[in-house]
């Protein structure tokens, strides 16, 4: 009933007849979590640190709101769209203008056609690397502001001006993508080409992805990203592990960033769920290691209902080199955090 009322409100705001929007759904999440963080740089010159108490927007689940809909075109052919944006639940401000999620609908803006397990979409969407890594991420893309999984070795998380085609067959599937750079006279600059595959057999799912990107400014830098991993279910346990590598080269640049992750999830009951995850990232310049970032995380979720979840988490960072910059507000080596909150999905 509530979503129907929201649909009517959206239809009224857009001056569109409600009947024409009968298949539209308004959805989202809100998660203003409490957090205390130790060993945050207080004085850059001396490296003095202190603790910080904060309310973090989207601590467990990124705050978002969206509109999605579909239409049956007949013969099994469906048309659909999704418009999704981010906001800050701790301040009420928005949209959350950061990285590839900047803008009113910066999280996702796509339209497409599908039939059976096959689909094609156009617009601003998640990359193949990001979708593949989500299968084996120990925290399943929760706490993305704490773990490095959502921002490391996914070559942008999202891409604009992108065409994606998906093909499902049995328990497997393939996704291919191409993004246009829209640089006048240089059609190869700013482009992205990628693909991913996944296959499940019994309790095991394996996946892998690859992409190649050209920079839009000069067309001289190429970023190639490869990732692979899998998950294995054994009773109440689910084990996840994977590896990724991102290399940027050209015009005197040689940067490499390998990352490994593994962890386990344990369903203690139908409402109580625990996770342990470990992430290790290295930064290399011309083959020489210039920084490391290691994150260990433990989280416990308790489902109060189908839409509301209470959670608590603990994390610790091991940082060296470029990952410990020593600027005011940055984390120092050995930084720890404790967070708790309630996330509600509507």
VOBA-1610 file (N, C-alpha, C; in pm, whole numbers, padded with zeros to 5 digits, always signed):
BEGIN
Unk+00083-00121+00000Unk+00000+00000+00000Unk+00086+00125+00000Unk+00193+00124+00081Unk+00279+00240+00089Unk+00348+00268-00043Unk+00394+00162-00111Unk+00461+00184-00238Unk+00363+00233-00344Unk+00238+00190-00334Unk+00138+00239-00428Unk+00115+00388-00409Unk+00111+00432-00280Unk+00093+00573-00252Unk+00212+00654-00303Unk+00333+00599-00286Unk+00451+00667-00337Unk+00448+00675-00489Unk+00397+00569-00554Unk+00386+00571-00699Unk+00291+00679-00745Unk+00179+00695-00674Unk+00083+00800-00709Unk+00146+00937-00690Unk+00225+00953-00582Unk+00290+01081-00556Unk+00390+01115-00665Unk+00469+01015-00707Unk+00564+01037-00814Unk+00494+01071-00943Unk+00386+00998-00973Unk+00311+01024-01095Unk+00255+01166-01095Unk+00205+01210-00979Unk+00151+01345-00970Unk+00261+01449-00989Unk+00377+01425-00927Unk+00487+01520-00937Unk+00537+01534-01080Unk+00532+01424-01153Unk+00579+01426-01291Unk+00468+01455-01390Unk+00348+01479-01339Unk+00232+01509-01423Unk+00205+01397-01522Unk+00225+01271-01477Unk+00200+01155-01560Unk+00081+01079-01504Unk-00012+01032-01586Unk-00127+00958-01536Unk-00084+00836-01456Unk-00148+00812-01343Unk-00112+00700-01257Unk-00128+00568-01331Unk-00230+00557-01416Unk-00255+00433-01489Unk-00133+00395-01573Unk-00066+00494-01632Unk+00050+00469-01717Unk+00170+00425-01636Unk+00166+00446-01503Unk+00280+00412-01418Unk+00247+00298-01323Unk+00149+00215-01360Unk+00102+00110-01271Unk+00212+00011-01234Unk+00314-00006-01321Unk+00420-00102-01295Unk+00545-00039-01234Unk+00534+00085-01188Unk+00649+00156-01130Unk+00657+00134-00979Unk+00778+00113-00929Unk+00802+00094-00786Unk+00902+00197-00736Unk+00871+00259-00625Unk+00965+00347-00556Unk+01029+00266-00443Unk+01161+00270-00430Unk+01229+00187-00331Unk+01351+00261-00276Unk+01412+00202-00175Unk+01534+00261-00121Unk+01575+00199+00011Unk+01682+00255+00071Unk+01730+00213+00202Unk+01772+00337+00280Unk+01768+00327+00413Unk+01817+00433+00500Unk+01896+00370+00613Unk+02019+00421+00636Unk+02110+00359+00732Unk+02205+00463+00791Unk+02159+00544+00886Unk+02251+00637+00955Unk+02314+00567+01076Unk+02430+00504+01057Unk+02490+00423+01162Unk+02582+00502+01253Unk+02594+00456+01376Unk+02686+00516+01474Unk+02821+00448+01465Unk+02929+00526+01482Unk+03062+00468+01465Unk+03165+00542+01551Unk+03254+00465+01611Unk+03369+00523+01679Unk+03494+00467+01614Unk+03588+00557+01581Unk+03710+00518+01510Unk+03832+00565+01587Unk+03926+00476+01611Unk+04049+00509+01681Unk+04164+00527+01586Unk+04265+00604+01628Unk+04387+00630+01550Unk+04356+00702+01419Unk+04283+00813+01431Unk+04260+00902+01318Unk+04361+01017+01330Unk+04428+01050+01220Unk+04532+01154+01225Unk+04473+01288+01267Unk+04533+01346+01374Unk+04486+01473+01429Unk+04578+01588+01389Unk+04710+01563+01394Unk+04809+01664+01357Unk+04902+01603+01253Unk+04898+01657+01130Unk+04976+01599+01021Unk+05126+01607+01046Unk+05173+01718+01100Unk+05317+01740+01118Unk+05381+01640+01215Unk+05307+01605+01320Unk+05363+01517+01423Unk+05311+01374+01414Unk+05205+01354+01336Unk+05144+01222+01327Unk+05057+01188+01446Unk+05027+01289+01529Unk+04941+01266+01646Unk+04802+01220+01601Unk+04749+01122+01672Unk+04618+01068+01637Unk+04520+01085+01752Unk+04394+01067+01721Unk+04288+01073+01821Unk+04172+00989+01775Unk+04068+00980+01858Unk+03950+00902+01824Unk+03841+00995+01769Unk+03749+00937+01695Unk+03642+01015+01636Unk+03509+00942+01655Unk+03409+01013+01705Unk+03274+00960+01718Unk+03188+01025+01610Unk+03119+00943+01533Unk+03046+00997+01419Unk+02919+00919+01393Unk+02831+00982+01314Unk+02717+00913+01255Unk+02744+00909+01105Unk+02759+00788+01052Unk+02799+00772+00912Unk+02680+00732+00825Unk+02662+00805+00718Unk+02557+00774+00622Unk+02588+00643+00550Unk+02492+00552+00549Unk+02510+00427+00477Unk+02625+00343+00528Unk+02636+00327+00659Unk+02750+00253+00716Unk+02749+00107+00672Unk+02635+00040+00681Unk+02625-00100+00638Unk+02576-00110+00494Unk+02468-00038+00465Unk+02406-00042+00333Unk+02396+00100+00280Unk+02458+00127+00167Unk+02462+00263+00112Unk+02322+00322+00101Unk+02303+00441+00156Unk+02173+00508+00147Unk+02140+00535+00000Unk+02020+00496-00040Unk+01979+00511-00179Unk+01829+00527-00190Unk+01786+00577-00302Unk+01644+00580-00334Unk+01634+00564-00486Unk+01527+00504-00530Unk+01517+00480-00673Unk+01375+00459-00721Unk+01363+00459-00851Unk+01236+00433-00920Unk+01266+00329-01027Unk+01186+00224-01033Unk+01205+00123-01136Unk+01070+00075-01186Unk+01070+00029-01309Unk+00945-00016-01367Unk+00967-00108-01486Unk+00862-00174-01528Unk+00871-00266-01641Unk+00739-00270-01716Unk+00747-00316-01839Unk+00629-00328-01923Unk+00639-00456-02005Unk+00532-00533-02007Unk+00525-00655-02086Unk+00490-00619-02229Unk+00583-00642-02322Unk+00561-00607-02462Unk+00500-00722-02541Unk+00479-00835-02477Unk+00421-00951-02542Unk+00526-01047-02593Unk+00488-01174-02602Unk+00580-01276-02652Unk+00699-01300-02563Unk+00686-01265-02436Unk+00796-01284-02342Unk+00895-01171-02339Unk+00877-01068-02423Unk+00968-00954-02429Unk+00927-00850-02326Unk+01022-00804-02244Unk+00995-00706-02140Unk+01082-00583-02160Unk+01023-00467-02136Unk+01098-00341-02131Unk+01107-00298-01985Unk+01220-00241-01945Unk+01235-00200-01806Unk+01329-00081-01795Unk+01321-00014-01680Unk+01412+00097-01652Unk+01440+00102-01504Unk+01553+00163-01467Unk+01587+00187-01327Unk+01657+00322-01317Unk+01611+00404-01224Unk+01677+00531-01190Unk+01706+00527-01042Unk+01835+00534-01004Unk+01871+00520-00863Unk+01977+00622-00825Unk+01955+00689-00713Unk+02050+00788-00664Unk+02087+00763-00519Unk+02191+00835-00472Unk+02236+00824-00334Unk+02206+00952-00258Unk+02202+00944-00126Unk+02182+01061-00042Unk+02249+01035+00092Unk+02256+01136+00176Unk+02319+01124+00307Unk+02213+01124+00417Unk+02195+01010+00481Unk+02091+01001+00583Unk+02131+01069+00714Unk+02262+01093+00736Unk+02302+01158+00860Unk+02274+01308+00859Unk+02268+01367+00738Unk+02242+01511+00728Unk+02116+01544+00649Unk+02065+01446+00576Unk+01948+01470+00492Unk+01983+01533+00359Unk+02111+01553+00332Unk+02153+01616+00207Unk+02163+01513+00095Unk+02163+01562-00026Unk+02176+01474-00140Unk+02162+01552-00268Unk+02199+01493-00383Unk+02255+01358-00388Unk+02397+01352-00333Unk+02439+01231-00299Unk+02573+01210-00249Unk+02670+01217-00367Unk+02730+01332-00389Unk+02813+01355-00508Unk+02955+01307-00487Unk+02980+01180-00515Unk+03116+01127-00500Unk+03140+01021-00606Unk+03254+01035-00675Unk+03294+00935-00773Unk+03189+00908-00878Unk+03172+00780-00910Unk+03080+00742-01016Unk+02934+00745-00972Unk+02908+00778-00843Unk+02770+00787-00795Unk+02721+00931-00788Unk+02799+01026-00841Unk+02762+01167-00837Unk+02640+01192-00926Unk+02555+01285-00884Unk+02439+01321-00965Unk+02310+01267-00906Unk+02200+01319-00953Unk+02068+01283-00901Unk+02043+01133-00910Unk+02077+01073-01023Unk+02062+00928-01040Unk+02199+00868-01072Unk+02299+00905-00991Unk+02436+00863-01015Unk+02465+00718-00987Unk+02380+00650-00912Unk+02403+00509-00884Unk+02364+00422-01004Unk+02254+00457-01069Unk+02211+00378-01185Unk+02108+00456-01265Unk+02122+00452-01397Unk+02024+00512-01487Unk+02026+00432-01616Unk+01938+00331-01625Unk+01941+00240-01739Unk+01801+00213-01792Unk+01794+00177-01919Unk+01672+00130-01982Unk+01711+00010-02067Unk+01623-00089-02078Unk+01663-00208-02153Unk+01548-00298-02191Unk+01584-00401-02263Unk+01491-00505-02306Unk+01544-00640-02259Unk+01452-00732-02227Unk+01493-00866-02184Unk+01391-00969-02230Unk+01440-01088-02250Unk+01354-01201-02285Unk+01420-01327-02233Unk+01349-01396-02146Unk+01409-01512-02084Unk+01528-01471-02000Unk+01641-01534-02023Unk+01761-01498-01948Unk+01852-01402-02021Unk+01806-01348-02133Unk+01890-01259-02213Unk+01841-01115-02202Unk+01937-01021-02202Unk+01898-00881-02183Unk+02000-00788-02248Unk+01956-00664-02274Unk+02045-00559-02319Unk+02002-00431-02250Unk+02098-00355-02196Unk+02067-00230-02127Unk+02158-00120-02179Unk+02111+00004-02166Unk+02188+00121-02206Unk+02181+00224-02095Unk+02295+00292-02070Unk+02297+00400-01972Unk+02415+00393-01878Unk+02391+00432-01752Unk+02492+00440-01647Unk+02470+00324-01551Unk+02567+00230-01547Unk+02543+00106-01471Unk+02673+00055-01411Unk+02660-00049-01326Unk+02775-00113-01265Unk+02857-00187-01371Unk+02987-00196-01348Unk+03077-00260-01444Unk+03074-00412-01427Unk+03125-00480-01529Unk+03133-00625-01524Unk+03223-00671-01410Unk+03335-00600-01388Unk+03426-00636-01279Unk+03355-00625-01143Unk+03278-00519-01125Unk+03207-00498-01000Unk+03105-00610-00976Unk+03030-00645-01080Unk+02928-00749-01065Unk+02991-00884-01037Unk+03104-00913-01100Unk+03171-01040-01076Unk+03225-01047-00933Unk+03290-00940-00889Unk+03349-00939-00755Unk+03243-00951-00646Unk+03122-00903-00673Unk+03015-00913-00574Unk+02980-01056-00538Unk+03012-01151-00627Unk+02981-01291-00600Unk+03071-01348-00491Unk+03199-01304-00488Unk+03292-01363-00393Unk+03338-01267-00282Unk+03286-01146-00279Unk+03321-01053-00170Unk+03273-01110-00036Unk+03361-01126+00062Unk+03323-01185+00191Unk+03208-01112+00261Unk+03200-00979+00243Unk+03094-00903+00308Unk+02976-00876+00214Unk+02981-00935+00094Unk+02873-00922-00005Unk+02835-00777-00030Unk+02938-00692-00044Unk+02920-00549-00073Unk+02837-00476+00032Unk+02846-00519+00157Unk+02798-00438+00268Unk+02921-00372+00332Unk+02901-00266+00409Unk+03010-00191+00472Unk+03113-00146+00367Unk+03066-00100+00253Unk+03155-00064+00142Unk+03239+00060+00171Unk+03202+00139+00272Unk+03285+00252+00310Unk+03402+00211+00396Unk+03402+00087+00444Unk+03507+00036+00532Unk+03597-00063+00459Unk+03537-00157+00388Unk+03617-00253+00310Unk+03661-00188+00180Unk+03769-00239+00118Unk+03815-00182-00008Unk+03749-00243-00131Unk+03658-00337-00111Unk+03608-00417-00224Unk+03530-00337-00328Unk+03453-00236-00285Unk+03368-00164-00379Unk+03442-00058-00458Unk+03565-00025-00419Unk+03638+00082-00488Unk+03771+00035-00546Unk+03814-00086-00512Unk+03944-00134-00556Unk+03929-00239-00666Unk+03999-00218-00775Unk+04006-00315-00884Unk+03871-00349-00946Unk+03783-00251-00953Unk+03659-00267-01028Unk+03654-00162-01139Unk+03767-00090-01155Unk+03786+00005-01265Unk+03670+00103-01277Unk+03635+00163-01165Unk+03535+00269-01170Unk+03402+00236-01106Unk+03379+00112-01065Unk+03253+00068-01007Unk+03137+00079-01106Unk+03117+00198-01159Unk+03014+00221-01259Unk+03076+00289-01380Unk+03004+00284-01491Unk+03049+00353-01612Unk+02929+00416-01681Unk+02952+00532-01740Unk+02846+00600-01816Unk+02855+00562-01964Unk+02751+00596-02037Unk+02746+00576-02183Unk+02772+00430-02218Unk+02715+00337-02141Unk+02752+00196-02153Unk+02637+00111-02208Unk+02676+00017-02294Unk+02585-00085-02345Unk+02628-00218-02284Unk+02533-00289-02223Unk+02563-00420-02165Unk+02466-00524-02219Unk+02520-00639-02256Unk+02438-00751-02301Unk+02462-00872-02213Unk+02355-00929-02161Unk+02366-01044-02073Unk+02300-01167-02134Unk+02365-01282-02116Unk+02314-01407-02173Unk+02322-01515-02066Unk+02208-01571-02028Unk+02204-01675-01926Unk+02174-01809-01991Unk+02242-01914-01943Unk+02220-02048-01996Unk+02237-02147-01882Unk+02129-02213-01845Unk+02134-02307-01734Unk+02174-02238-01605Unk+02283-02284-01545Unk+02332-02226-01420Unk+02449-02130-01442Unk+02469-02088-01566Unk+02578-01997-01596Unk+02531-01876-01674Unk+02626-01786-01699Unk+02592-01667-01774Unk+02715-01589-01816Unk+02695-01502-01916Unk+02801-01418-01967Unk+02746-01276-01981Unk+02829-01177-01949Unk+02794-01036-01965Unk+02904-00967-02043Unk+02867-00893-02147Unk+02965-00816-02224Unk+02924-00669-02219Unk+03023-00579-02223Unk+02992-00437-02212Unk+03086-00353-02298Unk+03033-00239-02339Unk+03114-00141-02412Unk+03064-00002-02376Unk+03158+00085-02337Unk+03123+00222-02301Unk+03194+00317-02396Unk+03120+00414-02445Unk+03175+00514-02538Unk+03239+00628-02461Unk+03350+00679-02514Unk+03420+00789-02450Unk+03365+00926-02487Unk+03300+00935-02602Unk+03238+01059-02650Unk+03337+01173-02665Unk+03461+01140-02706Unk+03563+01241-02731Unk+03562+01273-02881Unk+03538+01398-02914Unk+03528+01438-03054Unk+03658+01408-03129Unk+03645+01336-03239Unk+03761+01305-03322Unk+03848+01194-03271Unk+03820+01143-03151Unk+03900+01036-03092Unk+03805+00933-03031Unk+03747+00850-03116Unk+03646+00756-03070Unk+03700+00647-02978Unk+03832+00629-02974Unk+03889+00528-02886Unk+03922+00578-02747Unk+03927+00710-02728Unk+03960+00767-02598Unk+03841+00755-02503Unk+03869+00724-02377Unk+03764+00717-02276Unk+03673+00598-02288Unk+03708+00502-02370Unk+03622+00385-02390Unk+03650+00275-02288Unk+03556+00186-02276Unk+03571+00070-02187Unk+03514-00052-02257Unk+03589-00161-02256Unk+03543-00289-02309Unk+03563-00394-02201Unk+03460-00473-02174Unk+03474-00571-02068Unk+03377-00687-02081Unk+03402-00790-02002Unk+03312-00905-02000Unk+03328-00978-01868Unk+03230-01055-01831Unk+03236-01141-01714Unk+03160-01270-01740Unk+03192-01371-01663Unk+03120-01496-01670Unk+03105-01555-01531Unk+03000-01632-01511Unk+02981-01703-01385Unk+02914-01835-01412Unk+02945-01932-01328Unk+02888-02065-01347Unk+02875-02133-01211Unk+02759-02194-01187Unk+02733-02263-01060Unk+02716-02412-01085Unk+02780-02491-01001Unk+02760-02635-01006Unk+02751-02685-00862Unk+02632-02730-00826Unk+02608-02771-00688Unk+02626-02654-00594Unk+02702-02671-00487Unk+02721-02563-00388Unk+02830-02463-00426Unk+02891-02480-00545Unk+03004-02397-00585Unk+02964-02301-00697Unk+03006-02175-00685Unk+02990-02077-00792Unk+03125-02014-00819Unk+03164-02011-00946Unk+03291-01948-00985Unk+03261-01833-01080Unk+03349-01733-01081Unk+03328-01616-01165Unk+03460-01551-01201Unk+03459-01475-01310Unk+03576-01401-01350Unk+03537-01288-01443Unk+03619-01184-01451Unk+03589-01069-01537Unk+03717-01003-01582Unk+03706-00932-01695Unk+03820-00858-01749Unk+03768-00733-01819Unk+03843-00623-01804Unk+03806-00500-01874Unk+03931-00423-01913Unk+03917-00341-02016Unk+04025-00255-02062Unk+03967-00117-02087Unk+04031-00014-02026Unk+03984+00123-02037Unk+04094+00214-02091Unk+04052+00312-02174Unk+04143+00416-02223Unk+04107+00547-02155Unk+04208+00625-02115Unk+04177+00751-02051Unk+04121+00849-02154Unk+04033+00939-02109Unk+03963+01031-02198Unk+04042+01158-02226Unk+04143+01188-02144Unk+04216+01314-02158Unk+04319+01310-02271Unk+04394+01199-02278Unk+04501+01191-02378Unk+04496+01064-02461Unk+04423+00963-02413Unk+04417+00836-02484Unk+04544+00755-02475Unk+04638+00796-02388Unk+04768+00728-02379Unk+04776+00628-02264Unk+04685+00638-02167Unk+04686+00547-02052Unk+04582+00437-02071Unk+04623+00314-02043Unk+04532+00200-02051Unk+04525+00132-01915Unk+04404+00110-01866Unk+04384+00041-01739Unk+04318-00094-01767Unk+04388-00201-01731Unk+04336-00336-01750Unk+04309-00399-01613Unk+04189-00451-01596Unk+04146-00506-01467Unk+04100-00650-01485Unk+04155-00739-01403Unk+04119-00880-01407Unk+04081-00925-01266Unk+03972-00997-01253Unk+03938-01053-01123Unk+03871-01189-01139Unk+03890-01273-01039Unk+03828-01406-01040Unk+03814-01455-00897Unk+03718-01544-00875Unk+03696-01597-00741Unk+03575-01688-00740Unk+03531-01719-00620Unk+03415-01807-00609Unk+03364-01816-00467Unk+03255-01889-00452Unk+03197-01914-00321Unk+03154-02060-00312Unk+03151-02110-00188Unk+03115-02250-00163Unk+03025-02257-00042Unk+02907-02316-00058Unk+02812-02330+00051Unk+02820-02468+00113Unk+02829-02472+00247Unk+02836-02600+00318Unk+02749-02588+00443Unk+02625-02632+00432Unk+02532-02618+00543Unk+02504-02472+00573Unk+02525-02433+00698Unk+02501-02294+00738Unk+02618-02202+00704Unk+02727-02260+00651Unk+02847-02181+00619Unk+02852-02150+00469Unk+02902-02031+00436Unk+02934-01995+00299Unk+03074-01936+00297Unk+03164-01998+00223Unk+03302-01952+00213Unk+03320-01876+00081Unk+03389-01762+00088Unk+03413-01680-00031Unk+03560-01640-00038Unk+03614-01637-00160Unk+03754-01597-00179Unk+03774-01552-00323Unk+03869-01460-00342Unk+03897-01414-00477Unk+04022-01329-00485Unk+04060-01299-00608Unk+04180-01219-00636Unk+04151-01126-00752Unk+04209-01007-00747Unk+04195-00914-00859Unk+04325-00838-00877Unk+04343-00786-00999Unk+04463-00710-01029Unk+04428-00600-01128Unk+04475-00481-01100Unk+04449-00366-01187Unk+04581-00302-01226Unk+04603-00285-01356Unk+04730-00232-01405Unk+04703-00114-01497Unk+04766+00000-01467Unk+04757+00119-01551Unk+04894+00147-01610Unk+04901+00155-01743Unk+05030+00172-01808Unk+05019+00267-01927Unk+05136+00317-01971Unk+05143+00408-02084Unk+05194+00544-02042Unk+05263+00613-02134Unk+05313+00749-02109Unk+05397+00756-01982Unk+05484+00656-01961Unk+05572+00656-01845Unk+05507+00611-01715Unk+05384+00565-01722Unk+05312+00518-01602Unk+05311+00367-01596Unk+05337+00310-01478Unk+05335+00166-01458Unk+05287+00138-01315Unk+05156+00141-01295Unk+05096+00122-01163Unk+05019-00010-01160Unk+05041-00087-01054Unk+04974-00216-01038Unk+04914-00224-00898Unk+04796-00285-00888Unk+04728-00293-00759Unk+04662-00430-00741Unk+04736-00529-00692Unk+04676-00661-00666Unk+04599-00661-00533Unk+04490-00734-00531Unk+04410-00745-00408Unk+04359-00888-00393Unk+04366-00938-00270Unk+04308-01068-00238Unk+04209-01051-00124Unk+04109-01137-00122Unk+04008-01132-00016Unk+03955-01272+00011Unk+03920-01297+00137Unk+03856-01424+00170Unk+03781-01407+00301Unk+03684-01496+00324Unk+03606-01487+00446Unk+03499-01594+00452Unk+03425-01591+00560Unk+03320-01691+00581Unk+03196-01625+00639Unk+03082-01675+00599Unk+02952-01631+00651Unk+02889-01750+00723Unk+02827-01723+00839Unk+02762-01830+00914Unk+02621-01787+00952Unk+02522-01860+00903Unk+02382-01834+00935Unk+02348-01907+01065Unk+02354-01834+01176Unk+02329-01895+01305Unk+02183-01935+01322Unk+02094-01859+01258Unk+01952-01889+01258Unk+01891-01820+01138Unk+01760-01825+01126Unk+01694-01760+01014Unk+01701-01609+01023Unk+01733-01556+01141Unk+01738-01410+01159Unk+01875-01357+01199Unk+01966-01444+01243Unk+02097-01401+01290Unk+02207-01451+01197Unk+02289-01358+01149Unk+02389-01390+01049Unk+02522-01324+01083Unk+02632-01400+01078Unk+02763-01347+01108Unk+02858-01360+00990Unk+02951-01262+00979Unk+03050-01265+00870Unk+03187-01226+00925Unk+03290-01288+00868Unk+03429-01251+00893Unk+03495-01234+00757Unk+03564-01122+00737Unk+03629-01097+00609Unk+03768-01040+00625Unk+03855-01071+00529Unk+03992-01019+00528Unk+04026-00972+00388Unk+04084-00852+00379Unk+04121-00793+00250Unk+04266-00746+00257Unk+04342-00772+00151Unk+04480-00728+00144Unk+04505-00664+00008Unk+04545-00537+00008Unk+04570-00462-00115Unk+04715-00413-00114Unk+04782-00423-00229Unk+04917-00370-00243Unk+04919-00267-00357Unk+04998-00164-00340Unk+05019-00065-00445Unk+05163-00078-00493Unk+05179-00090-00625Unk+05313-00103-00683Unk+05334+00000-00792Unk+05452+00058-00793Unk+05491+00155-00896Unk+05616+00102-00964Unk+05603+00071-01094Unk+05713+00013-01171Unk+05765-00115-01105Unk+05674-00192-01048Unk+05709-00319-00986Unk+05754-00309-00842Unk+05774-00188-00792Unk+05818-00169-00653Unk+05698-00142-00562Unk+05691-00212-00451Unk+05580-00194-00357Unk+05592-00059-00286Unk+05485+00022-00291Unk+05488+00155-00230Unk+05381+00170-00121Unk+05304+00066-00097Unk+05203+00074+00009Unk+05122-00052+00021Unk+05074-00080+00143Unk+04987-00194+00166Unk+04870-00151+00253Unk+04755-00215+00231Unk+04636-00189+00313Unk+04570-00323+00344Unk+04561-00353+00472Unk+04499-00478+00515Unk+04381-00446+00606Unk+04266-00505+00575Unk+04144-00481+00653Unk+04089-00613+00703Unk+04067-00621+00834Unk+04002-00736+00895Unk+03869-00690+00952Unk+03763-00766+00927Unk+03631-00721+00967Unk+03545-00836+01020Unk+03469-00807+01125Unk+03372-00902+01182Unk+03239-00828+01195Unk+03132-00888+01146Unk+03001-00822+01150Unk+02892-00921+01189Unk+02791-00870+01257Unk+02678-00950+01300Unk+02550-00876+01263Unk+02461-00943+01190Unk+02334-00886+01147Unk+02218-00961+01212Unk+02119-00886+01258Unk+01999-00948+01314Unk+01877-00890+01243Unk+01804-00976+01173Unk+01687-00933+01097Unk+01568-00916+01191Unk+01528-00791+01212Unk+01410-00763+01294Unk+01282-00791+01216Unk+01292-00780+01084Unk+01181-00811+00993Unk+01240-00830+00855Unk+01156-00845+00754Unk+01205-00858+00617Unk+01268-00730+00567Unk+01232-00617+00628Unk+01280-00488+00580Unk+01378-00418+00674Unk+01386-00462+00799Unk+01467-00392+00898Unk+01571-00485+00961Unk+01697-00440+00962Unk+01807-00520+01016Unk+01890-00437+01112Unk+01916-00491+01230Unk+02008-00430+01326Unk+02145-00494+01307Unk+02251-00416+01326Unk+02384-00471+01301Unk+02487-00410+01395Unk+02598-00483+01409Unk+02715-00434+01482Unk+02838-00489+01411Unk+02946-00410+01405Unk+03066-00456+01335Unk+03191-00404+01404Unk+03302-00475+01379Unk+03434-00434+01426Unk+03532-00448+01310Unk+03622-00350+01294Unk+03720-00359+01187Unk+03854-00303+01233Unk+03959-00350+01169Unk+04094-00302+01197Unk+04171-00284+01068Unk+04250-00177+01059Unk+04328-00147+00939Unk+04478-00160+00967Unk+04548-00222+00873Unk+04694-00223+00875Unk+04740-00147+00751Unk+04801-00030+00768Unk+04830+00060+00657Unk+04977+00099+00653Unk+05037+00097+00534Unk+05174+00143+00517Unk+05185+00223+00388Unk+05290+00303+00376Unk+05320+00375+00253Unk+05208+00467+00208Unk+05171+00457+00082Unk+05071+00547+00022Unk+04933+00531+00084Unk+04908+00420+00153Unk+04778+00399+00216Unk+04770+00462+00355Unk+04881+00517+00405Unk+04884+00586+00534Unk+04938+00727+00511Unk+04862+00815+00447Unk+04914+00945+00403Unk+04950+01042+00514Unk+04892+01025+00633Unk+04925+01115+00743Unk+04859+01251+00736Unk+04761+01266+00649Unk+04688+01392+00641Unk+04580+01396+00748Unk+04541+01516+00787Unk+04439+01531+00892Unk+04309+01461+00850Unk+04259+01375+00940Unk+04136+01302+00914Unk+04157+01164+00855Unk+04281+01135+00809Unk+04308+01004+00750Unk+04337+00902+00860Unk+04319+00774+00828Unk+04345+00668+00925Unk+04494+00637+00932Unk+04542+00608+01051Unk+04680+00567+01071Unk+04687+00416+01082Unk+04807+00363+01073Unk+04826+00219+01085Unk+04773+00171+01220Unk+04696+00062+01218Unk+04639+00008+01341Unk+04506+00069+01379Unk+04448+00151+01291Unk+04319+00213+01321Unk+04211+00107+01337Unk+04127+00125+01438Unk+04017+00032+01463Unk+03885+00107+01461Unk+03779+00037+01428Unk+03647+00098+01427Unk+03542+00004+01480Unk+03442+00062+01546Unk+03326-00014+01593Unk+03202+00061+01547Unk+03113-00010+01479Unk+02992+00054+01428Unk+02867-00025+01466Unk+02756+00044+01473Unk+02629-00019+01503Unk+02517+00066+01445Unk+02408+00002+01413Unk+02297+00080+01358Unk+02180-00006+01318Unk+02084+00058+01254Unk+01965-00008+01203Unk+01945+00037+01060Unk+01934-00058+00966Unk+01909-00025+00827Unk+01767-00070+00790Unk+01695+00020+00725Unk+01558-00011+00684Unk+01546+00001+00534Unk+01487-00099+00472Unk+01463-00098+00328Unk+01315-00072+00302Unk+01286+00016+00208Unk+01145+00045+00177Unk+01118+00026+00029
//
